[in-house]
């Protein structure tokens, strides 16, 4: 969350930035193309409703009634937000491949020809369902102007649609297929299952707007997330998660985590960056795409991993940016003090026992320290087990330079230990700062510069950042 909060401020000039476990809320006037560039977010939603957690009382019937009321208590607001989604959806369609556009057009035309009678009948049902609503003023069936849509397209906090000073454009009733996806956890989940909540909300929306339910291939998907911290309703802005990188053929480490690690390395133009255990090269790919004016090297002992990394590099068109070599991280065939940054996912706890990992880690840190220039950065991803033993691996000492943290880290408020809710399809990548302590462990000339708890889905890990303050042997 801190990584994404910082990114939306810097990349989108976002305001009203706030985050809870698993989600970041913000407002922006950025264009749709800029929203696509977010790197530390899993999925991006257009916010429909944000409400404090529901009180667990009054029985299932009352709770379902409260949920339905909260979801659809502002019909005009719903239609306004849906119109923004439709504008964004049309914009995204223009970026699609022409053949896909033609196929969709033909499919729609065929469906229209074969279902005319059904649609007429449905229209009649819709008119009957909303007869009372039709008595409302014309403004109740409005959409905001194109300019207003562009301004609020990335909104993920309280929007200002109702306060628009522009005259709304009256339009026909929005009609399309939809489905409701509900994720429920905490105290409320013990009383109401997610399926029951989703079904109740879906029926309420059908009655309110006359939309058609379609669980397999809907035009619109509505997400409802309830837990002990918040009640959020949103619409995904894009069909595919932002974390699905088109330039990565074979995924290794989660792309959002890889980008977050690279963002801590302070990569500048002309810098030399090394991943000594590169695997499929995800960290190098994310770094080279975001900071293309640096030189990247990847090393690995596994031929299959290097072959996979080579395919990924070629797919991304980064052959001139990233070089690969076969080598052991314990004995890198590279000159001392030749790199400005070392970034690596330490893949322990999978193939080796934790006791062996602890014995190996000092040797790896020492070799990384050797090839790193003074002033350089090391960023490591460690398992929860290695994190627990890190104090015994490194030298316990007071970090007198803790306040000299990098600009990106210093603006982040220290938080408690990770409290992820396991929501892998949430707005963000699950990054949550664990602590920034003034009493962390040195290793030789490496001074700690921050530790961050991150969620990898079913397991947790920790990003460690170190800065080399002096030449080896001159601490």
C-alpha positions in Angstrom: 0.0 0.0 0.0 2.7 2.6 0.8 4.4 1.9 -2.6 1.1 2.4 -4.5 0.2 5.5 -2.4 3.5 7.0 -3.3 3.2 6.0 -7.0 -0.3 7.5 -7.5 0.9 10.8 -6.1 4.0 10.9 -8.3 2.6 9.5 -11.5 -1.0 10.7 -11.4 -0.8 13.8 -9.2 -3.5 12.0 -7.1 -5.2 13.7 -4.2 -7.2 12.4 -1.2 -4.8 9.4 -1.0 -5.7 7.0 1.8 -5.1 3.3 2.3 -6.2 0.3 4.4 -4.9 -3.2 4.3 -5.3 -4.4 0.7 -6.6 -1.1 -0.8 -5.5 2.4 -1.7 -8.1 5.1 -2.3 -7.4 8.2 -4.3 -8.8 10.8 -6.7 -7.1 11.9 -10.0 -7.8 13.8 -13.2 -5.3 11.7 -15.1 -6.1 10.4 -18.6 -7.0 6.7 -19.0 -3.6 6.1 -20.7 -1.8 7.3 -17.5 -3.9 5.0 -15.3 -2.6 2.1 -17.3 1.0 2.9 -16.3 0.5 2.1 -12.6 3.0 -0.6 -11.7 2.4 -1.4 -8.0 -1.3 -2.0 -8.2 -3.0 -5.3 -8.9 -6.4 -4.0 -10.1 -7.9 -0.6 -10.6 -11.5 0.1 -9.6 -13.9 3.0 -10.1 -15.3 3.6 -6.6 -19.1 3.4 -6.2 -19.3 3.2 -2.4 -17.0 3.3 0.6 -18.6 2.9 4.0 -17.4 1.9 7.5 -17.9 -1.7 8.4 -21.4 -2.8 9.0 -22.6 -3.5 12.5 -23.2 -7.3 13.0 -26.6 -7.2 14.7 -30.3 -7.5 14.0 -30.2 -10.8 12.2 -29.5 -11.8 8.6 -32.7 -10.2 7.2 -31.9 -6.8 8.6 -28.2 -7.0 7.6 -29.1 -7.9 4.0 -31.6 -5.0 3.9 -28.9 -2.6 5.2 -26.4 -3.9 2.6 -28.9 -3.5 -0.3 -29.9 0.0 0.9 -26.3 1.1 1.2 -25.4 -0.2 -2.3 -28.3 1.4 -4.2 -29.3 4.3 -2.1 -28.2 6.9 -4.7 -29.6 5.8 -8.1 -28.4 9.0 -9.9 -24.9 8.6 -8.5 -24.9 5.0 -9.8 -25.9 6.1 -13.3 -23.3 8.9 -13.3 -20.5 6.5 -12.3 -21.7 3.9 -14.9 -21.5 6.5 -17.6 -17.9 7.2 -16.7 -17.2 3.5 -16.9 -18.8 3.3 -20.3 -16.7 6.2 -21.6 -13.6 4.5 -20.3 -14.7 1.2 -21.7 -15.1 2.8 -25.1 -11.7 4.4 -24.8 -10.2 1.0 -24.0 -12.0 -0.5 -27.0 -10.3 1.9 -29.3 -7.0 0.6 -28.2 -7.9 -3.0 -28.9 -6.8 -4.9 -32.0 -8.9 -4.1 -35.0 -9.8 -7.7 -35.7 -11.1 -8.1 -32.1 -13.2 -5.0 -32.6 -14.7 -6.4 -35.8 -15.4 -9.7 -34.2 -17.2 -8.0 -31.3 -19.2 -5.9 -33.7 -20.3 -8.9 -35.7 -21.2 -10.8 -32.5 -23.3 -7.9 -31.3 -25.0 -7.5 -34.6 -25.8 -11.2 -34.8 -27.2 -11.1 -31.2 -29.3 -8.1 -32.0 -30.8 -9.9 -35.1 -31.6 -13.1 -33.3 -32.9 -11.6 -30.1 -35.1 -8.7 -31.2 -38.3 -10.2 -29.8 -36.6 -11.0 -26.5 -35.2 -7.5 -26.2 -38.6 -6.0 -26.9 -40.1 -8.1 -24.2 -37.3 -7.2 -21.8 -37.8 -3.5 -22.6 -41.4 -3.8 -21.6 -40.4 -5.4 -18.4 -37.9 -2.7 -17.7 -40.5 0.0 -18.2 -42.9 -1.7 -15.8 -40.1 -2.2 -13.2 -39.1 1.5 -13.2 -42.5 3.0 -13.8 -42.3 5.0 -10.6 -38.7 6.1 -11.2 -39.7 7.5 -14.6 -41.8 10.0 -12.7 -38.7 11.6 -11.4 -37.2 14.5 -13.1 -35.1 14.1 -16.2 -31.9 14.7 -14.3 -32.3 11.4 -12.7 -31.4 9.8 -16.0 -28.3 11.8 -16.7 -24.6 11.2 -17.5 -21.8 13.6 -17.0 -20.2 15.3 -19.9 -17.1 13.8 -21.6 -14.9 16.4 -20.0 -16.2 15.6 -16.6 -15.7 11.9 -17.3 -12.1 12.4 -18.1 -11.5 14.4 -15.0 -12.9 11.8 -12.6 -12.0 8.6 -14.5 -9.5 7.4 -12.0 -11.4 8.3 -8.9 -10.9 5.9 -6.1 -12.2 8.0 -3.2 -15.2 10.2 -2.7 -16.1 11.8 -6.1 -17.6 15.1 -6.8 -20.0 14.1 -9.6 -23.1 15.4 -7.9 -21.5 18.8 -7.5 -20.8 19.2 -11.3 -21.8 22.7 -12.4 -22.3 21.5 -16.0 -25.8 20.7 -17.3 -26.2 16.9 -17.4 -27.0 15.3 -20.7 -30.2 13.3 -20.7 -29.8 9.9 -22.1 -31.8 6.7 -22.5 -31.8 4.1 -19.7 -28.5 2.3 -19.5 -29.1 -1.4 -20.2 -26.5 -4.1 -20.2 -25.6 -7.4 -18.6 -23.8 -7.6 -15.2 -22.8 -9.8 -12.3 -21.9 -9.2 -8.7 -18.7 -10.6 -7.2 -18.6 -10.5 -3.4 -15.8 -11.1 -1.0 -16.7 -11.3 2.6 -14.4 -11.9 5.6 -14.3 -11.2 9.3 -17.3 -11.1 11.7 -20.0 -10.6 9.0 -18.8 -13.6 7.1 -19.8 -15.8 10.0 -23.4 -14.7 9.5 -23.8 -14.0 5.8 -21.9 -16.0 3.2 -20.5 -14.1 0.2 -22.8 -15.9 -2.3 -25.9 -14.7 -0.4 -24.8 -11.1 -0.3 -23.9 -11.1 -3.9 -27.3 -12.6 -4.9 -29.2 -10.1 -2.8 -27.3 -7.1 -4.3 -27.7 -8.5 -7.8 -31.5 -8.8 -7.4 -31.7 -5.3 -6.0 -29.8 -3.9 -9.0 -32.1 -5.8 -11.4 -35.1 -4.3 -9.8 -33.6 -0.8 -9.6 -32.2 -0.5 -13.1 -33.6 -3.3 -15.1 -30.1 -4.7 -15.9 -29.7 -8.3 -17.1 -27.8 -10.8 -15.0 -25.1 -12.8 -16.8 -22.7 -14.9 -14.7 -20.6 -16.1 -17.5 -19.8 -13.1 -19.8 -21.2 -9.9 -18.4 -20.7 -6.4 -19.8 -20.1 -5.1 -16.3 -18.8 -6.7 -13.1 -19.5 -5.2 -9.7 -17.2 -6.0 -6.8 -18.5 -5.9 -3.2 -15.9 -6.3 -0.5 -16.9 -6.5 3.2 -14.7 -7.1 6.2 -14.1 -5.8 9.7 -12.4 -2.6 8.3 -14.5 -1.4 5.4 -17.4 -1.9 3.0 -16.4 -1.1 -0.6 -18.2 -1.4 -3.9 -16.3 -0.8 -7.1 -16.2 -1.5 -10.8 -12.9 -2.7 -12.5 -11.8 -0.2 -15.0 -10.0 -2.8 -17.1 -10.8 -6.4 -18.0 -7.3 -7.7 -17.1 -5.5 -6.8 -13.9 -2.8 -4.2 -14.1 -0.4 -6.7 -12.8 -0.7 -8.8 -16.0 2.3 -7.4 -18.0 2.0 -7.8 -21.7 5.8 -7.8 -22.0 6.4 -10.8 -19.7 5.9 -14.1 -21.4 6.5 -16.4 -18.4 5.8 -15.0 -15.0 8.1 -15.6 -12.1 8.0 -13.3 -9.1 4.8 -11.2 -8.9 5.4 -8.2 -11.1 4.1 -5.7 -8.6 6.5 -6.9 -5.9 9.4 -6.8 -8.5 8.6 -3.2 -9.4 8.3 -2.2 -5.7 11.8 -3.7 -5.1 13.3 -1.9 -8.1 11.7 1.4 -7.0 13.7 1.2 -3.7 17.0 0.8 -5.6 17.2 4.5 -6.6 18.2 3.6 -10.2 19.6 6.5 -12.1 20.7 7.0 -15.7 23.9 5.1 -16.5 23.7 3.0 -13.4 24.8 -0.7 -13.4 22.2 -3.0 -11.8 22.6 -6.6 -10.9 20.3 -9.5 -10.0 22.6 -12.3 -8.9 19.8 -14.8 -8.6 17.6 -13.6 -11.5 15.5 -16.6 -12.2 13.1 -15.7 -15.0 14.3 -12.1 -14.9 11.1 -10.5 -13.6 12.9 -7.9 -11.4 15.2 -6.9 -14.3 12.3 -6.6 -16.7 10.3 -4.4 -14.4 13.4 -2.2 -13.7 14.4 -1.9 -17.3 10.9 -1.0 -18.5 10.6 1.8 -15.8 14.2 3.0 -15.8 15.5 2.3 -19.3 18.7 4.4 -19.2 20.5 2.0 -16.9 22.5 -1.2 -17.7 21.2 -4.5 -16.3 22.9 -7.8 -15.6 21.3 -11.1 -14.4 23.1 -14.2 -13.1 21.8 -17.6 -12.2 23.2 -21.1 -11.8 20.2 -22.8 -13.5 20.3 -23.2 -17.3 16.5 -23.6 -17.4 16.0 -20.3 -15.5 18.4 -18.5 -17.7 16.6 -19.9 -20.8 13.3 -18.6 -19.5 14.8 -15.2 -18.7 16.2 -15.0 -22.2 12.8 -15.7 -23.7 11.2 -13.0 -21.5 13.9 -10.5 -22.4 13.4 -11.1 -26.1 9.6 -10.9 -25.7 10.0 -7.5 -24.0 12.5 -6.3 -26.6 15.1 -5.5 -24.0 18.0 -7.5 -25.5 20.1 -4.3 -25.6 19.4 -3.5 -21.9 19.8 -6.8 -20.1 22.8 -9.2 -20.2 22.7 -12.7 -18.7 25.5 -14.9 -17.4 25.6 -18.3 -15.7 27.2 -18.0 -12.3 26.8 -18.8 -8.7 25.8 -16.0 -6.4 28.5 -17.3 -3.9 31.3 -16.6 -6.5 30.3 -14.0 -9.0 32.8 -13.5 -11.9 32.4 -9.8 -11.6 34.8 -7.0 -10.5 34.6 -5.6 -7.0 32.6 -2.4 -6.5 31.2 -2.5 -10.1 27.5 -2.1 -9.5 25.3 0.7 -8.3 22.5 -1.5 -7.2 21.9 -5.2 -6.4 18.3 -6.4 -6.4 17.3 -10.0 -5.7 14.6 -12.4 -4.6 16.3 -14.9 -2.2 14.4 -18.1 -3.2 14.9 -19.9 0.1 12.5 -22.0 2.1 11.4 -23.9 -1.0 14.3 -26.1 -2.1 16.4 -26.0 1.0 15.9 -26.3 4.7 15.8 -23.1 6.8 18.9 -24.2 8.8 20.9 -24.4 5.6 19.5 -21.1 4.3 20.8 -19.3 7.4 24.2 -20.7 6.9 24.3 -19.6 3.2 22.9 -16.1 3.6 26.0 -14.5 5.1 28.1 -15.7 2.2 25.6 -14.3 -0.3 25.4 -11.0 1.5 29.2 -10.8 1.5 29.5 -11.4 -2.2 26.8 -8.9 -3.0 28.5 -6.4 -0.8 31.8 -7.0 -2.6 30.4 -6.2 -6.1 28.5 -3.1 -4.8 30.0 0.4 -5.0 30.2 2.6 -2.0 26.9 4.5 -1.8 25.1 1.7 -3.7 21.9 0.0 -2.7 21.0 -3.7 -2.0 17.3 -4.7 -2.1 16.4 -8.3 -1.1 13.2 -10.2 -0.8 13.4 -12.7 2.2 11.0 -15.4 3.4 9.3 -15.0 6.7 11.6 -17.6 8.2 14.7 -15.8 7.1 13.3 -12.6 8.3 12.9 -14.0 11.8 16.5 -15.1 11.8 17.9 -12.0 10.2 19.0 -10.4 13.5 21.2 -13.5 14.2 22.7 -13.5 10.7 23.8 -9.8 10.7 25.6 -7.8 13.4 23.3 -6.2 15.9 24.1 -2.5 16.0 22.3 0.8 16.2 21.6 2.4 12.8 22.8 5.9 13.2 21.9 6.7 9.6 18.3 5.5 9.8 17.1 9.1 9.2 19.1 9.2 6.0 16.6 6.9 4.3 15.8 7.4 0.6 13.3 10.1 -0.4 10.7 7.5 -1.4 10.9 5.7 2.0 11.1 8.7 4.2 7.7 9.9 3.3 6.1 6.7 4.4 4.6 6.6 7.9 5.8 3.5 9.9 3.2 0.9 10.3 2.6 -2.1 12.4 3.2 -5.7 11.3 1.4 -6.9 8.1 -2.3 -7.5 8.4 -3.3 -8.5 4.9 -6.7 -9.9 4.3 -5.6 -12.3 1.5 -7.4 -10.3 -1.1 -5.4 -11.1 -4.2 -7.8 -9.3 -6.6 -7.8 -6.0 -4.6 -6.7 -2.6 -5.8 -3.1 -3.0 -4.8 -0.4 -5.6 -4.6 -0.5 -6.3 -0.9 2.6 -4.2 0.0 2.4 -3.0 3.5 5.2 -1.4 5.5 6.3 -3.5 8.4 8.7 -1.2 10.2 11.4 1.4 9.8 13.5 1.0 12.9 16.5 3.0 14.1 17.9 -0.2 15.7 18.4 -2.6 12.9 21.3 -4.9 12.1 24.4 -3.9 10.0 26.2 -6.4 7.8 29.8 -5.3 7.2 29.6 -2.0 5.4 25.9 -2.4 4.7 23.6 -0.2 6.7 19.8 -1.0 6.8 17.6 1.6 5.1 14.1 0.0 5.6 12.2 -3.2 5.9 8.8 -3.8 4.3 6.3 -6.6 4.8 4.7 -7.8 1.6 2.0 -10.3 0.7 2.7 -12.9 -2.0 -0.8 -14.3 -1.8 -0.8 -17.3 0.5 2.5 -16.4 2.1 4.3 -13.3 3.4 7.8 -12.0 2.7 9.9 -9.0 3.6 11.8 -6.5 1.4 15.1 -5.5 3.0 17.0 -2.4 1.8 20.7 -1.8 2.6 23.1 1.0 1.7 26.8 0.5 1.4 28.5 3.3 3.4 32.2 2.4 3.1 34.6 0.1 1.3 34.8 -3.5 2.6 37.2 -3.7 5.5 36.9 0.0 6.3 33.8 0.0 8.4 
